[in-house]
Amino acid sequence: MELIIDVLMLFVLLACLFKLSLWRWWQQAAYGLLLAAFAAWSVRYAVEQSKTQIADYLQNVDALQTMAILVTIESAVGIAYALAWLGGEEARGRGAALVRRLLRWYPSLLMFPVVFYLLTQTVFAATGVPFATTAWLFASGIAVLVPLLSQAVRSLLPDEESRVEIYLLLVVAVCILGLLSTQHGRMVYAAQEAPIDWPALLLTLSLFLLMALAGYAAYRLRHRYRIGGRKGKQ
């Protein structure tokens, strides 16, 4: 379980860095300072934790369910932004532009629990070092590394579209890992044994097919209207 959580936090960090690579350098620095301030403030709670408490938390089904919900919501926000950005010219209308404008400045709220977890692990590792010293060194490292790594991502991948595509893949991986982390000897969302409700299943498939056909027809009509309008202007 701890291994899955560690991999999940790694993907959260990578997704955040790729999202920050779309920002300007001073915005990246401001977010790094915000995370650093959170780390310096939360050290009073980090020193009260123990390895046993953290292990118990990672084995708590209710806590894992809550974490899975938060990860799913954040993943949905990231996927919505990436799809709105990668939607192409036809999808870049007012609605898609508004979604991109609103979600562009949402980096990652999951970075705060990730920073807190890393801070607790740093406190455990730095035995004999004053807590205040550990906290300030950790906060300083966060303030420097976050904008530095974001700029490194931009330098390695100058193409913005490629960074958005990788960001989308990372967000999907975060969502999958968030659901996998809900396993606790059994799946939290285990399927209930019940007979198949064939009428309900057929109704669902019929509605899905009807909506898909309606969407396709609307797209074709809109496309034909655009072509006709362009020919009329010419």
Secondary structure, DSSP 8 states (H G I E B T S, - for coil): -HHHHHHHHHHHHHHHHHHHTTS-HHHHHHHHHHHHHHHHHHHHHHTT--HHHHHHHHT-HHHHHHHHHHHHHHHHHHHHHHHHHSSHHHH-SHHHHHHHHHHTT---TTHHHHHHHHHHHHHHHSTTS-HHHHHHHHHHHHHHHHHHHHHHHHHH---HHHHHHHHHHHHHHHHHHHHHTT-SSS-TT--------HHHHHHHHHHHHHHHHHHHHHHHHHHHHHHHHHHHH-
